[in-house]
């Protein structure tokens, strides 16, 4: 009976070790999942900042275009006839007076 008792104790210890390793494995998988979630959030933030940067560059382009149009209008410059200082006939005939 002593041998059977030792065998049962050894089996119980083995099962306890297996349970501990399973718990450790589960914790490691949980950590891996948390790091993956953090990585995903960081990539999302990077994407948001890239979108914001793109919008700002678009605004800068719009302001540059507006400034160019205002400059050409203020200097009475016609891009279709470089070197001349007159309003384009099409805009004049349309009554825009530009």
Secondary structure, DSSP 8 states (H G I E B T S, - for coil): -HHHHHHHHHHHHHHHHHHHHHHHHHHHHHHHHHHHHHHHHHHHHHHHHHHHHHHHHHHHHHHHHHHHHHHHHHTT--TTSTT--S--HHHHHTT---
